[in-house]
Amino acid sequence: MFDDPRLKAYLEYLTLGTEIAVSAGGPILIGYWLDRKFDTLPWITLAGVFTGIVLFFFVIFRVVRKIDKKE
């Protein structure tokens, strides 16, 4: 579908913001929802924050490795 390599590279980086937002924000929102459901605020939310931080760094490391391989 995308024959132009420049367009493919552009789309890769365009989705990076969404990927970072979902990897960092998703666990936090799920943790908050579970805290409300089980009335354990703030413990599961804090676990979601730490999980989001770890996932965020995995995304960043993956992107850096991909950029390193291209150069």
N, C-alpha and C positions, 0 to 999 in steps of 0.2 A: 504494500500500500504506500509506504514511504520510500521511494527510490532515492531521493536526495539525501546523502549522508549528513549534510548540514541540518536539514529539517529534523532528521531522526535525533541528532545530538541536541538540538534545541528543545524538542519534546521531552527528552530525558531530564533536562534541567528544569523544564517547566513543571514537571510533576514532583520535583524535589520538595517544594514548599508544602504541598499536600501530604507528602509522605512524612515529613518531619512533624507536621501538625497532628496527624493521626497517630504516629508512634509516640509522641509525647503527651498529647491530650486525651487520647482514647483510654488509657489505663486510669488516668485521673478521674475522668467522668464515670467510668465503670465503678471505680472505688467509691466515689461519692454516692452513686446510686445504691451500691450495696450497703454503705454505711447508713443511709436513710432507711433502707429496708430492714436491716438487722439492729438498728439503733445503737451503733457502735462508734459514732462519730468521734474522733477523726482518724481512727486507726487504719481502717481499710483504705481511706483516702491517702494517708501517708504512704502506705504500701504501693498504691497506684502512682504516687509521685516518684518514688524511687524506681519503680518499674519503668515509668515513662522516661526518666533520666537515662537509665541503662539502654533502653531501646533507641533513644535519641542518639547516644554515642555510637551504637552499632550502625545506624544509618549514616552518620557522618564518616565513620571509619570505612564503610563500604564505598562511599562516594570518593573519598580520598584515594583508596586503593585503585578504583576504576580510573581516576584521573592520572594516577601515577603510571598505570599500564599504558595509557595512551601516549604519554610523553617519552 
